Amino acid sequence: MPLTVLIVEDDPMMRLGLTHSLAQKNTVTVIGEASDGYQGVMMAISQQPSVVLMDVGMPRLDGIAATQQIKQSSPNIRVVIFTSHTDRTEVIAALSSGADAYCIKGTNIDTLMQAIEVAATGGIYLDPQIAQQVMTCLTQPPSTPIPDHPLSNRELEVLKLIVEGYSNPEIGEKLFLSTNTVKTYVKGIMNKLVVNDRVQAAVLALRKGWVD
């Protein structure tokens, strides 16, 4: 029985190319396409594909947050990140969010199929371009010691919403705070965690288990 695949990609030409290429393979069936992360989450939950092929940089909801939401709702769905992003922080963030494979755009269809099939059978696939840097990141201790639970309860609430992919205005609405107040909390969080941006803060929170 062919694997069912949902493509989540904001570039219409890339979606067309992926659909056409995968259609040539008799082991997979593309059952849908989504143009942003939010739509991808909704379609994944409703259609329950075997594998979601997920881009990272997308409107409304990025691929990292979308992956986390899919995994929280449907842990059995496998997610293959397919992106041009090779920054180590984003790679770790994607894997921390629950992605089962990470494949770089520009690879040939046979390699992409390998990633899909490995993920579908419960394995982990890492593109050779990033595998070494990921392993280095995971095995190196942080250069600056981070204490357990360094944040206030309110900061943890803000950080949890950052991990879930919400913007500052959206966080403000949920916590009944002004956007400027949220910005102040976010800056404080990054200072306490000794990170440079929201993605790094989210990665650290997930790796330390400070948020679910």
N, CA and C of each residue as an Amber inpcrd file, in Angstrom:
protein
   636
   0.8490000  -1.1900000   0.0000000   0.0000000   0.0000000   0.0000000
   0.8840000   1.2400000   0.0000000   0.6880000   2.1680000  -0.9330000
   1.5630000   3.3420000  -1.0340000   1.4820000   4.2270000   0.2120000
   2.6030000   4.8750000   0.5340000   2.6140000   5.8680000   1.5990000
   1.8540000   7.1020000   1.1250000   1.1070000   7.7210000   2.0010000
   0.4170000   8.9580000   1.6530000   1.2510000  10.1400000   2.1370000
   1.3730000  11.1510000   1.2680000   2.2430000  12.2980000   1.5640000
   1.4600000  13.5900000   1.4170000   1.6100000  14.4730000   2.4010000
   1.0710000  15.8300000   2.3360000   2.2430000  16.7830000   2.1540000
   2.1880000  17.6440000   1.1350000   3.2550000  18.6070000   0.8660000
   2.8640000  19.9630000   1.4530000   3.7250000  20.5050000   2.3170000
   3.4920000  21.8220000   2.9180000   4.6360000  22.7290000   2.4670000
   4.3380000  23.6180000   1.5260000   5.3680000  24.4210000   0.8530000
   4.7130000  25.6840000   0.3010000   5.3100000  26.8490000   0.5600000
   4.6710000  28.0950000   0.1170000   4.9990000  28.4730000  -1.3210000
   6.0140000  27.8650000  -1.9160000   6.3780000  28.1610000  -3.3020000
   5.5640000  27.2710000  -4.2450000   4.6560000  27.8570000  -5.0420000
   3.7930000  27.0320000  -5.8930000   4.5590000  26.2080000  -6.9250000
   5.6730000  26.7440000  -7.4300000   6.4560000  25.9840000  -8.3960000
   7.1420000  24.7960000  -7.7290000   7.5930000  24.9870000  -6.5030000
   8.2050000  23.8830000  -5.7730000   7.1610000  22.8060000  -5.4690000
   5.9600000  23.2280000  -5.0730000   4.8860000  22.2560000  -4.8240000
   4.5860000  21.4530000  -6.0850000   4.5010000  22.1540000  -7.2170000
   4.2130000  21.4810000  -8.4860000   5.3030000  20.4780000  -8.8210000
   6.5700000  20.8980000  -8.6580000   7.6780000  20.0040000  -8.9690000
   7.7160000  18.7800000  -8.0720000   7.4580000  18.9870000  -6.7790000
   7.4630000  17.8580000  -5.8450000   6.3320000  16.8860000  -6.1570000
   5.1490000  17.4320000  -6.4230000   4.0020000  16.5790000  -6.7320000
   4.2650000  15.7500000  -7.9870000   4.8110000  16.4060000  -9.0110000
   5.1050000  15.7040000 -10.2650000   6.1650000  14.6170000 -10.0410000
   7.2350000  14.9600000  -9.3080000   8.3190000  13.9960000  -9.0970000
   7.8510000  12.8030000  -8.2770000   7.0840000  13.0730000  -7.2180000
   6.6260000  11.9730000  -6.3700000   5.5900000  11.1140000  -7.0800000
   4.8640000  11.7010000  -8.0300000   3.8730000  10.9450000  -8.7870000
   4.5210000   9.8550000  -9.6340000   5.8140000  10.0090000  -9.9170000
   6.5210000   9.0020000 -10.7180000   6.9050000   7.7820000  -9.8850000
   6.7460000   7.8890000  -8.5670000   7.1280000   6.7970000  -7.6720000
   5.8840000   6.0220000  -7.2650000   5.9300000   4.7210000  -7.4570000
   4.7290000   3.9260000  -7.1740000   4.5680000   3.5580000  -5.7020000
   5.4990000   4.0220000  -4.8620000   5.4110000   3.7020000  -3.4310000
   4.7910000   4.8220000  -2.6120000   4.5180000   5.9840000  -3.2400000
   3.9210000   7.1030000  -2.5110000   2.7610000   7.6890000  -3.3080000
   1.8140000   8.2990000  -2.5800000   0.6950000   9.0080000  -3.1940000
   0.5580000  10.3600000  -2.5170000   0.6300000  11.4400000  -3.2820000
   0.4330000  12.7770000  -2.7330000  -1.0610000  12.9980000  -2.5550000
  -1.4880000  13.2350000  -1.3070000  -2.9250000  13.3680000  -1.0440000
  -3.3450000  14.8180000  -0.8150000  -2.3730000  15.7420000  -0.8190000
  -2.7540000  17.1320000  -0.6290000  -1.5620000  18.0590000  -0.6290000
  -1.8530000  19.3560000  -0.7930000  -0.8280000  20.3960000  -0.7730000
  -1.3240000  21.5470000   0.0900000  -0.4260000  22.1060000   0.8980000
  -0.7370000  23.2720000   1.7260000   0.2850000  24.3530000   1.4370000
  -0.1560000  25.6110000   1.4560000   0.7270000  26.7240000   1.0970000
   1.2890000  27.4730000   2.2940000   0.9190000  27.0780000   3.5130000
   1.5150000  27.6790000   4.7080000   1.4010000  26.6970000   5.8630000
   2.0980000  26.9910000   6.9450000   2.1400000  26.0600000   8.0620000
   0.8000000  25.8440000   8.7310000   0.0100000  26.8980000   8.8600000
  -1.2960000  26.7710000   9.5120000  -2.2020000  25.8220000   8.7200000
  -2.2560000  26.0440000   7.4020000  -3.0610000  25.1640000   6.5510000
  -2.5220000  23.7380000   6.5990000  -1.1940000  23.6140000   6.6600000
  -0.5850000  22.2930000   6.7300000  -0.9980000  21.5250000   7.9730000
  -1.0460000  22.2220000   9.1160000  -1.4750000  21.5710000  10.3590000
  -2.9170000  21.0890000  10.2330000  -3.7960000  21.9670000   9.7400000
  -5.2090000  21.6070000   9.6120000  -5.3950000  20.3990000   8.6850000
  -4.6740000  20.4010000   7.5570000  -4.8220000  19.3030000   6.5980000
  -4.2230000  18.0150000   7.1360000  -3.1020000  18.1120000   7.8450000
  -2.4770000  16.9160000   8.4030000  -3.3980000  16.2560000   9.4240000
  -4.0160000  17.0680000  10.2780000  -4.9000000  16.5210000  11.3060000
  -6.1360000  15.8830000  10.6780000  -6.6700000  16.5080000   9.6290000
  -7.8970000  15.9860000   9.0180000  -7.6420000  14.8040000   8.0860000
  -6.5000000  14.8210000   7.3740000  -6.2480000  13.7910000   6.3690000
  -5.3670000  12.6470000   6.8680000  -4.6190000  12.8810000   7.9470000
  -3.7690000  11.8440000   8.5430000  -2.8690000  11.1510000   7.5160000
  -1.9920000  11.9110000   6.8400000  -1.0610000  11.2800000   5.8930000
  -0.0070000  10.4480000   6.6190000   0.6320000   9.5710000   5.8920000
   1.7510000   8.8240000   6.4740000   2.9090000   9.7650000   6.7900000
   3.1660000  10.6860000   5.8580000   4.3190000  11.5880000   5.9610000
   3.9020000  12.9880000   5.5320000   4.3860000  13.9910000   6.2630000
   4.2460000  15.3840000   5.8520000   5.6120000  15.8710000   5.3840000
   5.6580000  16.4110000   4.1690000   6.8790000  16.9880000   3.6200000
   6.7970000  18.4890000   3.9010000   7.6370000  18.9930000   4.8110000
   7.4560000  20.3100000   5.4130000   8.6070000  21.2660000   5.1210000
   8.2600000  22.4360000   4.5560000   9.2390000  23.5170000   4.4250000
   9.3710000  24.2050000   5.7840000  10.4100000  25.0360000   5.9640000
  10.6030000  25.7540000   7.2220000  10.0640000  27.1770000   7.1370000
  10.5760000  27.9750000   6.1920000  10.1820000  29.3710000   6.0990000
   8.8840000  29.5420000   5.3390000   7.7770000  29.7750000   6.0840000
   6.4650000  29.9180000   5.4510000   5.6450000  30.9850000   6.1750000
   4.6440000  31.5510000   5.4970000   3.7950000  32.5590000   6.1440000
   2.8490000  31.9400000   7.1700000   2.3100000  32.8260000   8.0130000
   1.3180000  32.4930000   9.0580000   1.8920000  31.6140000  10.1630000
   2.4370000  30.4610000   9.8070000   3.0290000  29.5610000  10.7980000
   4.2150000  28.8700000  10.1460000   5.3960000  28.9990000  10.7670000
   6.5770000  28.4040000  10.1400000   6.5760000  26.8890000  10.3180000
   7.4730000  26.2360000   9.5630000   7.4870000  24.7790000   9.5500000
   7.8600000  24.1450000  10.8700000   8.6660000  24.8390000  11.6810000
   9.0660000  24.2910000  12.9790000   7.8680000  24.2500000  13.9300000
   7.1510000  25.3740000  14.0120000   5.9620000  25.4130000  14.8720000
   4.8770000  24.4780000  14.3500000   4.7380000  24.4120000  13.0220000
   3.7340000  23.5220000  12.4300000   4.0480000  22.0600000  12.7450000
   5.3200000  21.7100000  12.6630000   5.7280000  20.3390000  12.9910000
   5.3700000  19.9940000  14.4210000   5.6520000  20.9020000  15.3320000
   5.3440000  20.6510000  16.7370000   3.8470000  20.4440000  16.9530000
   3.0260000  21.2620000  16.2990000   1.5790000  21.1390000  16.4690000
   1.0510000  19.8310000  15.8820000   1.6000000  19.4360000  14.7440000
   1.1920000  18.1610000  14.1400000   1.5550000  17.0010000  15.0620000
   2.7710000  17.0340000  15.5910000   3.2310000  15.9460000  16.4550000
   2.4430000  15.8820000  17.7550000   2.0640000  17.0390000  18.2740000
   1.2740000  17.0450000  19.4970000  -0.1040000  16.4460000  19.2680000
  -0.6800000  16.7130000  18.1030000  -2.0240000  16.2220000  17.7970000
  -2.0150000  14.7850000  17.2820000  -1.0260000  14.4820000  16.4280000
  -0.9810000  13.1650000  15.7650000   0.4440000  12.6370000  15.7570000
   0.8890000  12.0620000  16.8700000   2.2880000  11.6100000  16.9780000
   2.7010000  10.5850000  15.9300000   1.7390000   9.8660000  15.3710000
   2.0780000   8.8140000  14.3960000   2.4060000   9.3730000  13.0130000
   2.0250000  10.6180000  12.7490000   2.3840000  11.2290000  11.4620000
   3.8720000  11.5310000  11.4650000   4.5610000  11.1190000  10.4280000
   6.0020000  11.3790000  10.3200000   6.2090000  12.6760000   9.5420000
   7.1880000  13.4570000   9.9540000   7.4440000  14.7520000   9.3200000
   8.8630000  14.7880000   8.7530000   8.9510000  15.0700000   7.4620000
  10.2410000  15.2420000   6.7870000  10.3990000  16.7270000   6.4760000
  11.3680000  17.3630000   7.1050000  11.6750000  18.7550000   6.7900000
  12.4120000  18.7840000   5.4560000  11.8970000  19.5780000   4.5120000
  12.5220000  19.7050000   3.1920000  12.6930000  21.1890000   2.9210000
  13.9190000  21.6710000   3.0490000  14.1400000  23.1160000   3.0930000
  15.5250000  23.4680000   2.5820000  15.7130000  24.7530000   2.2990000
  17.0450000  25.2500000   1.9400000  17.7920000  25.7500000   3.1750000
  17.1370000  25.7720000   4.3220000  17.7460000  26.2680000   5.5560000
  18.7430000  25.2480000   6.1050000  19.9770000  25.6740000   6.2850000
  21.0020000  24.7810000   6.8260000  21.6170000  25.3200000   8.1070000
  21.0730000  26.4250000   8.6310000  21.5780000  26.9720000   9.8840000
  21.4000000  25.9550000  11.0010000  22.4540000  25.7400000  11.7690000
  22.4320000  24.6950000  12.7920000  21.3110000  24.9060000  13.8070000
  21.0730000  26.1600000  14.1690000  20.0300000  26.4490000  15.1490000
  18.6650000  26.0110000  14.6390000  18.3830000  26.2970000  13.3630000
  17.0910000  25.9150000  12.8050000  16.9830000  24.4000000  12.6400000
  18.0890000  23.7520000  12.3160000  18.0710000  22.2960000  12.2030000
  17.7240000  21.6710000  13.5500000  18.4010000  22.1210000  14.6070000
  18.1420000  21.5800000  15.9400000  16.7210000  21.8980000  16.3750000
  16.2550000  23.1110000  16.0440000  14.8820000  23.4900000  16.4040000
  13.8800000  22.5600000  15.7330000  14.1190000  22.2450000  14.4670000
  13.2030000  21.3630000  13.7360000  13.1920000  19.9620000  14.3480000
  14.3600000  19.4450000  14.6590000  14.4320000  18.1100000  15.2550000
  13.8320000  18.1060000  16.6530000  14.0480000  19.1860000  17.4020000
  13.4770000  19.2810000  18.7460000  11.9710000  19.3600000  18.7090000
  11.4240000  19.9010000  17.6190000   9.9670000  20.0270000  17.5040000
   9.3110000  18.7000000  17.1390000  10.1250000  17.6990000  16.7950000
   9.5810000  16.3810000  16.5080000   9.7910000  15.8700000  15.0960000
  10.4960000  16.6320000  14.2520000  10.7310000  16.1870000  12.8710000
  11.5010000  14.8660000  12.8570000  11.1730000  14.0220000  11.8840000
  11.7810000  12.7000000  11.7800000  12.9030000  12.6430000  10.7450000
  12.9720000  13.6550000   9.8900000  14.0070000  13.6840000   8.8570000
  14.2560000  15.1220000   8.4480000  15.4610000  15.3840000   7.9750000
  15.8330000  16.7340000   7.5370000  16.5850000  16.5840000   6.2280000
  15.9750000  17.0860000   5.1600000  16.5320000  16.9350000   3.8200000
  16.6700000  18.3110000   3.1780000  17.7690000  18.5440000   2.4770000
  18.0560000  19.8560000   1.8930000  17.5200000  19.9360000   0.4670000
  16.8470000  21.0540000   0.1470000  16.3660000  21.2820000  -1.2090000
  17.5370000  21.2820000  -2.1860000  17.2930000  20.7430000  -3.3460000
  18.3530000  20.6090000  -4.3380000  18.8390000  19.1820000  -4.4480000
  18.4740000  18.3660000  -3.4560000  18.8280000  16.9540000  -3.5260000
  17.9900000  16.2700000  -4.5970000  18.4180000  15.1110000  -5.0570000
  17.6640000  14.4180000  -6.1080000  16.4700000  13.6780000  -5.5080000
  15.5510000  13.3070000  -6.3600000  14.3010000  12.7140000  -5.8990000
  14.5310000  11.3760000  -5.2060000  15.5490000  10.6450000  -5.6170000
  15.8100000   9.3540000  -4.9730000  16.2440000   9.5380000  -3.5270000
  17.0580000  10.5710000  -3.2690000  17.4830000  10.8510000  -1.8980000
  16.2980000  11.3110000  -1.0530000  15.4430000  12.1530000  -1.6410000
  14.2450000  12.5870000  -0.9280000  13.3520000  11.3920000  -0.6130000
  13.2110000  10.4870000  -1.5520000  12.4180000   9.2840000  -1.3220000
  13.0110000   8.4530000  -0.1830000  14.3280000   8.3950000  -0.1370000
  14.9870000   7.6640000   0.9470000  14.6170000   8.2770000   2.2930000
  14.6510000   9.6240000   2.3560000  14.2980000  10.3120000   3.5980000
  12.8510000  10.0100000   3.9890000  11.9450000  10.0520000   3.0150000
  10.5310000   9.7810000   3.2710000  10.3430000   8.3450000   3.7750000
  10.9870000   7.4020000   3.1300000  10.8160000   5.9950000   3.4930000
  11.4390000   5.6810000   4.8480000  12.5980000   6.2800000   5.1290000
  13.2300000   6.0680000   6.4370000  12.3290000   6.6130000   7.5390000
  11.8200000   7.8210000   7.3350000  10.9340000   8.4200000   8.3340000
   9.6620000   7.6030000   8.5130000   9.0960000   7.1270000   7.4080000
   7.8410000   6.3810000   7.4590000   7.9750000   5.0790000   8.2330000
   9.1680000   4.5160000   8.2620000   9.3870000   3.2560000   8.9710000
   9.8960000   3.4660000  10.3910000   9.8730000   4.7310000  10.8440000
  10.2460000   5.0060000  12.2280000  11.6930000   5.4110000  12.4440000
  12.4390000   5.5780000  11.3530000  13.8360000   5.9640000  11.4790000
  14.0320000   7.4680000  11.4400000  15.2710000   7.8770000  11.5920000
  15.6570000   9.2880000  11.5270000  16.6220000   9.4640000  10.3540000
  16.3310000  10.4230000   9.4850000  17.2060000  10.7020000   8.3520000
  17.7350000  12.1290000   8.4680000  19.0600000  12.2700000   8.3590000
  19.6920000  13.5880000   8.3320000  20.4940000  13.7150000   7.0470000
  20.2840000  14.8080000   6.3310000  21.0740000  15.0740000   5.1320000
  22.5520000  15.0980000   5.5080000  23.4000000  14.4470000   4.7210000
  24.8350000  14.4240000   5.0390000  25.4530000  15.8130000   5.2030000
  24.8740000  16.8390000   4.5440000  25.4090000  18.1990000   4.6600000
  25.3030000  18.7450000   6.0770000  24.3370000  18.2590000   6.8250000
  24.1180000  18.8260000   8.1480000  24.3460000  17.8390000   9.2900000
  24.4910000  16.5640000   8.9730000  24.5860000  15.5480000  10.0220000
  25.7250000  15.8150000  10.9910000  26.9070000  16.1740000  10.4650000
  28.0650000  16.3720000  11.3220000  27.8930000  17.5600000  12.2520000
  27.3790000  18.6680000  11.7210000  27.2210000  19.8390000  12.5790000
  26.1420000  19.6150000  13.6320000  25.1230000  18.8250000  13.3120000
  24.1030000  18.5050000  14.3010000  24.7020000  17.6690000  15.4240000
  25.4780000  16.6610000  15.0750000  26.0940000  15.8190000  16.0860000
  27.0490000  16.6310000  16.9540000  27.7740000  17.5480000  16.3450000
  28.6870000  18.3940000  17.1080000  27.9250000  19.2470000  18.1070000
  26.8200000  19.8060000  17.6600000  25.9980000  20.6590000  18.5240000
  25.4370000  19.8660000  19.6940000  24.9950000  18.6320000  19.4370000
  24.3640000  17.8230000  20.4710000  25.3590000  17.3030000  21.4960000
  26.6170000  17.1380000  21.0830000  27.6070000  16.5570000  21.9960000
  28.4310000  17.6030000  22.7310000  28.4130000  18.8610000  22.2610000
  29.1690000  19.9030000  22.9350000  28.3600000  20.4970000  24.0760000
  28.9690000  20.6670000  25.2660000  28.2570000  21.3420000  26.3460000
  28.1180000  22.8200000  26.0270000  27.0980000  23.5070000  26.5450000
  26.9670000  24.9370000  26.3020000  28.1590000  25.6980000  26.8440000
  28.5900000  26.7310000  26.1110000  29.7590000  27.5020000  26.5150000
  29.4970000  28.2970000  27.7820000  28.2270000  28.6830000  28.0180000
  27.8590000  29.4170000  29.2160000  26.8630000  28.5830000  30.0030000
  27.1800000  28.2270000  31.2630000  26.2610000  27.4050000  32.0340000
  24.9030000  28.0960000  32.1860000  23.8390000  27.3300000  31.9840000
  22.4860000  27.8410000  32.1390000  21.8610000  27.1750000  33.3610000
  21.4430000  27.9320000  34.3540000  20.8370000  27.3190000  35.5360000
  19.4800000  26.7230000  35.2030000  19.0430000  25.7350000  36.0130000
  17.7080000  25.1980000  35.8330000  16.6810000  26.2540000  36.2190000
  15.5960000  26.3140000  35.4360000  14.4980000  27.2300000  35.7160000
  14.9630000  28.6590000  35.9750000  15.6480000  29.2840000  35.0210000
  16.1600000  30.6390000  35.2410000  15.1010000  31.7220000  35.0570000
  13.9110000  31.3440000  34.5990000  12.8980000  32.3180000  34.2230000
  11.7720000  32.3940000  35.2520000  11.1110000  33.5310000  35.2610000
   9.9270000  33.6880000  36.1010000   8.7620000  32.9150000  35.4730000
   7.6930000  32.7560000  36.2330000   6.5200000  32.0470000  35.7140000
   5.9580000  32.7420000  34.4750000   5.9080000  34.0750000  34.5210000
   5.3910000  34.8170000  33.3700000   6.3060000  34.6380000  32.1590000
   7.6250000  34.6730000  32.3720000   8.5600000  34.4700000  31.2680000
   8.4100000  33.0690000  30.6790000   8.1620000  32.0800000  31.5290000
   7.9400000  30.7190000  31.0300000   6.6720000  30.6470000  30.1910000
   5.6350000  31.3920000  30.5890000   4.4050000  31.4430000  29.7940000
   4.6800000  32.0280000  28.4160000   5.4610000  33.1190000  28.3820000
   5.8130000  33.7520000  27.1080000   6.6620000  32.8070000  26.2710000
   7.6240000  32.1450000  26.9030000   8.5110000  31.2310000  26.1760000
   7.7290000  30.0690000  25.5880000   6.7650000  29.5430000  26.3140000
   5.9550000  28.4350000  25.7990000   5.2240000  28.8580000  24.5280000
   4.7110000  30.0870000  24.5050000   3.9980000  30.5700000  23.3200000
   4.9670000  30.8500000  22.1730000   6.1850000  31.2600000  22.4920000
   7.2180000  31.4180000  21.4560000   7.4840000  30.0630000  20.7970000
   7.6410000  29.0330000  21.6180000   7.8970000  27.6880000  21.1030000
   6.7510000  27.2260000  20.2030000   5.5210000  27.6290000  20.5460000
   4.3610000  27.2220000  19.7670000   4.1790000  28.0490000  18.4990000
   5.0570000  29.0470000  18.2850000   5.0660000  29.7790000  17.0280000
   4.2560000  31.0570000  17.0050000   3.8270000  31.5440000  18.1590000
   3.0280000  32.7590000  18.1870000   3.8990000  34.0060000  18.0860000
   3.3830000  35.0350000  17.4240000   4.0650000  36.3160000  17.3100000
   3.8680000  37.1260000  18.5900000   4.6110000  38.2280000  18.7260000
   4.4680000  39.0590000  19.9190000   3.0350000  39.5760000  20.1030000
   2.3860000  40.1170000  19.0540000   0.9960000  40.5680000  19.2390000
   0.0610000  39.4330000  19.6550000   0.2630000  38.2420000  19.0890000
  -0.5830000  37.1030000  19.4440000  -0.3550000  36.6800000  20.8930000
   0.9160000  36.7210000  21.3250000   1.2220000  36.4020000  22.7250000
   0.5420000  37.4150000  23.6420000   0.5970000  38.6990000  23.2400000
  -0.0510000  39.7370000  24.0300000  -1.5390000  39.4930000  24.1850000
  -2.1900000  39.0800000  23.1130000  -3.6330000  38.8050000  23.1620000
  -3.9410000  37.6470000  24.1080000  -3.1160000  36.6100000  24.0480000
  -3.3770000  35.4360000  24.8750000  -3.1260000  35.7060000  26.3590000
  -2.1280000  36.5490000  26.6510000  -1.7650000  36.7980000  28.0420000
  -2.2840000  38.1390000  28.5520000  -3.0670000  38.8350000  27.7150000
  -3.6300000  40.1420000  28.0790000  -2.5220000  41.1480000  28.4280000
  -1.5220000  41.1850000  27.5600000  -0.3940000  42.0980000  27.7140000
  -0.2770000  42.9470000  26.4570000   0.3300000  44.1380000  26.5980000
   0.5970000  44.9500000  25.4200000   1.7580000  44.3350000  24.6350000
   1.8320000  44.6620000  23.3510000   2.9240000  44.1350000  22.5270000
   4.2740000  44.6060000  23.0590000   4.3590000  45.8420000  23.5210000
   5.6160000  46.3610000  24.0690000   6.0320000  45.5890000  25.3190000
   5.0520000  45.2280000  26.1500000   5.3760000  44.4430000  27.3460000
   5.8970000  43.0690000  26.9550000   5.2650000  42.4730000  25.9450000
   5.7380000  41.1710000  25.4650000   7.1730000  41.2890000  24.9470000
   7.4560000  42.3460000  24.1930000   8.8150000  42.5580000  23.6840000
   9.8140000  42.6330000  24.8280000   9.4200000  43.2850000  25.9150000
  10.3040000  43.3890000  27.0810000  10.5610000  42.0140000  27.6860000
   9.4980000  41.2050000  27.7880000   9.6640000  39.8490000  28.3130000
  10.5760000  39.0180000  27.4070000  10.3690000  39.1330000  26.0890000
  11.1730000  38.3580000  25.1420000  12.6510000  38.7450000  25.2530000
  12.9130000  40.0490000  25.3510000  14.3010000  40.5090000  25.5010000
  14.9060000  39.9670000  26.7850000  14.1210000  39.9860000  27.8650000
  14.6150000  39.4540000  29.1370000  14.9030000  37.9710000  29.0680000
  14.0270000  37.2340000  28.3810000  14.2220000  35.7920000  28.2190000
  15.5350000  35.5130000  27.4830000  15.7550000  36.2200000  26.3770000
  16.9650000  35.9930000  25.5890000  18.2160000  36.3540000  26.3890000
  18.1360000  37.4210000  27.1910000  19.2830000  37.8010000  28.0210000
  19.5810000  36.7270000  29.0650000  18.5410000  36.2130000  29.7200000
  18.7380000  35.2040000  30.7670000  19.2510000  33.8820000  30.2010000
  18.7830000  33.5400000  28.9990000  19.1760000  32.2660000  28.4000000
  20.4620000  32.3700000  27.5840000  20.9680000  33.5860000  27.4500000
  22.1980000  33.8490000  26.6930000  22.0590000  33.3460000  25.2550000
  20.9760000  33.7740000  24.5970000  20.7500000  33.4140000  23.1980000
  20.5260000  34.6880000  22.3950000  20.6110000  34.5570000  21.0760000
  20.5480000  35.7290000  20.2050000  19.1870000  35.9710000  19.5780000
  18.3290000  34.9440000  19.5400000  17.0470000  35.1280000  18.8840000
  16.0150000  34.1590000  19.4490000  14.7820000  34.2930000  18.9380000
  13.6590000  33.4980000  19.4330000  13.8310000  32.0120000  19.1300000
  14.3990000  31.7010000  17.9560000  14.5810000  30.2980000  17.5850000
  15.5250000  29.6150000  18.5680000  16.6270000  30.2760000  18.9090000
  17.5770000  29.7020000  19.8560000  16.9350000  29.5180000  21.2260000
  16.1120000  30.4730000  21.6270000  15.4090000  30.3580000  22.9100000
  14.4700000  29.1540000  22.8930000  13.7560000  28.9630000  21.7870000
  12.8350000  27.8380000  21.6650000  13.5820000  26.5110000  21.6890000
  14.7030000  26.4480000  20.9840000  15.5090000  25.2240000  20.9600000
  15.9580000  24.8650000  22.3690000  16.4840000  25.8400000  23.0930000
  16.9930000  25.5950000  24.4420000  15.8650000  25.1360000  25.3670000
  14.7110000  25.7850000  25.2370000  13.5650000  25.4220000  26.0830000
  13.1380000  23.9760000  25.8450000  13.1140000  23.5730000  24.5750000
  12.7100000  22.2040000  24.2420000  13.7470000  21.1920000  24.7150000
  15.0170000  21.5180000  24.5250000  16.0800000  20.5790000  24.9140000
  16.1590000  20.4200000  26.4240000  15.8880000  21.5070000  27.1580000
  15.9580000  21.4580000  28.6200000  14.6730000  20.9230000  29.2490000
  13.6180000  20.8320000  28.4360000  12.3530000  20.3600000  28.9780000
  11.6260000  21.3860000  29.8120000  11.9140000  22.6700000  29.5930000
  11.2400000  23.7160000  30.3650000   9.8110000  23.9300000  29.9090000
   9.5170000  23.5680000  28.6600000   8.1530000  23.6610000  28.1420000
   7.7930000  22.3290000  27.5050000   6.5010000  22.0540000  27.4390000
   6.0480000  20.7900000  26.8240000   6.0240000  20.9150000  25.3250000
